[in-house]
Amino acid sequence: MLAKTIFWGGAAALAWTHVGYPLAAAVGARLRPRPVRKQDGTPSVSLIVAAHDEEDVIERRVENLLELDYPAGSLEIVVASDASGDRTDELVEAIAAREPRVRLIRAPRGGKVAAQNLAVRETGGEILAFSDANATWPADALRKLVRSFGDPDIGYVSGRATYESADGTNREGAYWAFELWLREQESQLGSITGGNGPIYAVRREDYVDVDPRFGHDLAFPYLMVQRGRRAVYDSEAVSVEKPSRDLEDEYRRKVRMFEHCWLITLRGRMLRGVGPIYLSELLSHRVLRYGSGLLHLGVLGANIALVGRGRIYDVALAAQAGLLALAAAGKSGVRVPGAALAYYYVLVTWATVVSLAGFLREGVPAVWDKAEGTR
């Protein structure tokens, strides 16, 4: 009975988080949409780029932001250098010497969020926009990002993070396209459960100094909802960056990211003070998704114990073995339909388990290192 409970409960949870919930969110978004009342405007913006040892890309990044189609008098560009030890500070200062819109703020080594917190305190824009050092924005990105703040209920806006063609073997495009589609459904329902680090913005009055170990991507959306605000997604506000070079690099990046996700999920009080619809979104899209690795292990173990107890269990075990075999083919580069996606799914799912073990064993550091191959 215990094995059956684990098997069917785990299988139902996996089916819900990956299939049932996305379908339910899409239906809900159409039955009771909450449109955003966008208004074209140019509020004053402090655009902050946190950087640590980004000499390879920082000049290109700042020059790209200077080309934004936004009134010069309403935009300040701030590079918050997290104790960079290379030429990052020197390169930014050279641009700032000829361009009054650019500032360098030096921060002691404390991680991305700590550098962002410091920069927020030393700027004055009505809207706080954030991006990464390795991203590129089209000229209209900022105008489109701030349109949603014409709606007084909006506290946070995430744009659409896109990726160039991978130089190596990373093929996460299908998964990412699905994830962005799901965020659009959540946004139409009310609020998203996660943002995109390369392009997002928040009203200054709604900015929260979060724990430096927390990332804004996951923390800000639920914090906005807890404060009675909305966190929404605008697919027309676009950012472009290079993906990780291959899936092995992407796996290491996912492990680091999931460690922060586990910290927020277990200690960030994300489920408190939100309504039933948003609570179901958090449980379905975040808690169950982060727990998918544990659910898969539980289902597999229970399935092995139930072999011979019914044809359904024999078929289920064969299906799980088939998924692992397809993933192995994807890892080896064999051209089998669905192999690359299966490998990506298994790799990311396993990253949720490894990250939980790392979080429980060592905690989560506030500092970060840039992902290999993304510059």
C-alpha angles and dihedrals in degrees: 000000000000091000091050091049092051093045098048095036092050093044091050092049092050092047090049098049095045102035115002099050096047090051092046091049091051092050092046092049089057097042097047109013121178104206121204115240098226121193128188110238144128110235116177110278133198105201110200127196115186111208139181117183094338100148091132094063111012097093091050090047096051093044089051091053091048088059093059116126094243132115110272092222092057099049134072120179115209127187109201103202112205096212093299112197098194130062095292095109093044093052094048092048090053090056092043090054090066100027118057093196091068125081135176119215116189115213129188113250104281107125136266099298093047090053090048092049090053093048092050091055091052098048134069111204119135088226123043113210124187136197143161127257094241097049130098125208127204113238093259097046098100095046090052093044094056097044092088092060087073083081107078091212093063118096101162135028127191121197128208116278111209132181135222119234108290117254090211135024103301108128105171094132098109093051093047093049089053092048092052090048090053092050089054090055091049091049091053089049092053115279139010122239096218138025137207119257098210093061129019140116140200135192111258091234089057098045114121126202096228127190106287088237091060120084121224091229095074103018101053099056096055092038089056091052091048087055092052095258133116128245110204142179126232112194092192094063099082136191125185129204141153116269124229110289095245140352093268090060089044090052092055090048091050092050091054091045094048091051088063090044091054090049092053093042095050101034108015097081089230095156096056126100099007130119125256096261095051090042089056089049092053093047094045102040102030115020096040092039093053089045094050093103092054090046091052092050091049093049092048094049093047091045091055090051090051099050109129093023094098141339092257091064093049091051092046092052091049089051092051091048089049092053091051091047091050090049090050089053089051091051092051092049096246110160101238121144109261095007096115093048091047091052091049092049094049092045095050092043091052089049089064089059096044091047092052091051090049092048093050092044103041109005123227125297120221094220122080140196124218118258115258118253096015097102 
